[in-house]
Amino acid sequence: MNLSRCCKITKVLNAVVAGQTTQSSSILDMSGFENVMFLAHLGDVDNTCVLALTAQQNIINSGTGMATVAGSAGGTAAASDYDNTILLLDLIKPREQFIRCQLARGTANAVIDGITAIQYNGRLNPTTHDATVKASAITLSPAEL
């Protein structure tokens, strides 16, 4: 079993400068996959910043009408404990076909280094990664250089 052949990896949000606005990822089509994990990579997060990574779903491929699903990852930063960390949200068997995530940043500034989505438990393997993945390699029992 090889993880990179059993999932689809997509960069769904580019880096965003420090701010307090909510950022929405691009929309994923969940056809052929049961689950998706979002990894929000954080940069410099000011103390007292309130962060919440949530998922939204829709029956059509549109940001209009997206409904937020229960559950989120995040919290309130203290003493820079959120600097250069990752928020992880694992969505199991969403009810709708089209999914995105939102990262809310409030009270104080936070830098977003990007958000990656990993769709997994696909019906067909191997999977093909999104065009945002430019190179990949699989190495079996590699010799040292």
Secondary structure, 3 states (H helix, E strand, C coil): CCHHHCEEEEEEECCEEEECCCEECCCEECCCEEEEEEEEEEEEECCCCEEEEEEEEECCCCCCCCEEEEEEEEEECCCCCCCCCEEEEEEECCCCCEEEEEEEEECCCEEEEEEEEEEEEECCCCCCCCCCCCCCCCCCCCCCC
